Each structure stands twice: as C-alpha cells, then as structure tokens.
Amino acid sequence: MSADAELASRIEALLAPQIEAQGYRLLEVIFRVEGRWLLRLVVDREQGLTLDDCSNISELAGRILDVEDPIPQEYALEVTSPGVFRKLKERRHFAQSVGKLIRCHLAPEVLPERKERTLRGSIEAVDGDIIVIAEHGRQDSPLRLPVDGIRSARLDPEL
C-alpha cells in the first residue's frame, strides 16, 4: 500500500464514524496530487446529497482534520457525491447497492467459459466475498461472483 493510500485509510478511520453519525456514508477517501494535494471525500446517503449536505460534511471534516492534523502538507478538501454511475470497488459498496442495477467487467479467470467479460444485471445479495448478480436478459440462475474477480463495476441506472 502506498503512503498516500495508507494516509487515506487513516483519514477514513478518523472521519467515517463522525460522518456516519450524521446519517451519511463515507464511501471513499482519495488523497492524491491533482495539480496540488487534494483530499476528496466521496459521501452518500439514501435520499442523495444536496449542496448543503456537502458543505456541512466539509465543515465537520475540516474541524476534525484541523484538530487531529494527520496530513503534513497543504491540501484542498473536497466533498462530493459518487453520482448515479458510481463505482463499486469494495465488498461494502456492493452490499450498499443490493437491488440496484450494475455493469461490471470480469477478470479472465472468472467464468472462463464466457467470451463476453462485461455483464449487466442487478445485485441480488452479497454473501461474504461473493456477489450474487441476476444477469439482465438471462433466465439461468443468478451468477455468484467473487468480489476480487470483478475488475470494475459501476451502477448503471439506464439498464
């Protein structure tokens, strides 16, 4: 794990409980250079985010980061929504999206008998590290896919 990813993980552990206590979910913490150092918090809640929500979370996170001071360099803080085509990277992202439509790209070792590596469907369940997906347009039983066998995935509300 890179030093930037390690720092992002520590920041997530610091901020997630406070943000979640306000009724939001901290989906991702990104710390990287984009012309300057940027700390991006990707946040969501069931009814979606407003600009005021982003502002309130930014103020909360800013106060915590000012007190704890985990970042040695200057940076800009950005709070954003993941958007309707949000990426699903971790098991918890899939669990939070049960019942929603997704598009995902499979690793070659997953379902090697299939030539098509991209599938579309709905997340039916998450069982440990297995994601259960009902593939769009197919009547056979739902697919059980290991989360680490999914190379990329995102919500696809236009399915």
Secondary structure in CASP SS format (residue, H / E / C, confidence):
PFRMAT SS
TARGET T0000
AUTHOR 0000-0000-0000
METHOD secondary structure of the structure
MODEL  1
M C 1.00
S C 1.00
A H 1.00
D H 1.00
A H 1.00
E H 1.00
L H 1.00
A H 1.00
S H 1.00
R H 1.00
I H 1.00
E H 1.00
A H 1.00
L H 1.00
L H 1.00
A H 1.00
P H 1.00
Q H 1.00
I H 1.00
E H 1.00
A H 1.00
Q C 1.00
G C 1.00
Y C 1.00
R E 1.00
L E 1.00
L E 1.00
E E 1.00
V E 1.00
I E 1.00
F E 1.00
R E 1.00
V E 1.00
E C 1.00
G C 1.00
R C 1.00
W E 1.00
L E 1.00
L E 1.00
R E 1.00
L E 1.00
V E 1.00
V E 1.00
D E 1.00
R C 1.00
E C 1.00
Q C 1.00
G C 1.00
L C 1.00
T C 1.00
L H 1.00
D H 1.00
D H 1.00
C H 1.00
S H 1.00
N H 1.00
I H 1.00
S H 1.00
E H 1.00
L H 1.00
A H 1.00
G H 1.00
R H 1.00
I H 1.00
L H 1.00
D H 1.00
V H 1.00
E H 1.00
D C 1.00
P C 1.00
I C 1.00
P C 1.00
Q C 1.00
E C 1.00
Y C 1.00
A E 1.00
L E 1.00
E E 1.00
V E 1.00
T E 1.00
S C 1.00
P C 1.00
G C 1.00
V C 1.00
F C 1.00
R C 1.00
K E 1.00
L C 1.00
K C 1.00
E C 1.00
R H 1.00
R H 1.00
H H 1.00
F H 1.00
A H 1.00
Q C 1.00
S C 1.00
V C 1.00
G C 1.00
K C 1.00
L E 1.00
I E 1.00
R E 1.00
C E 1.00
H E 1.00
L E 1.00
A C 1.00
P C 1.00
E C 1.00
V C 1.00
L C 1.00
P C 1.00
E C 1.00
R C 1.00
K C 1.00
E C 1.00
R C 1.00
T E 1.00
L E 1.00
R E 1.00
G E 1.00
S E 1.00
I E 1.00
E E 1.00
A E 1.00
V E 1.00
D E 1.00
G C 1.00
D C 1.00
I E 1.00
I E 1.00
V E 1.00
I E 1.00
A E 1.00
E E 1.00
H C 1.00
G C 1.00
R C 1.00
Q C 1.00
D C 1.00
S C 1.00
P C 1.00
L E 1.00
R E 1.00
L E 1.00
P E 1.00
V H 1.00
D H 1.00
G H 1.00
I E 1.00
R E 1.00
S E 1.00
A E 1.00
R E 1.00
L E 1.00
D C 1.00
P C 1.00
E C 1.00
L C 1.00
END
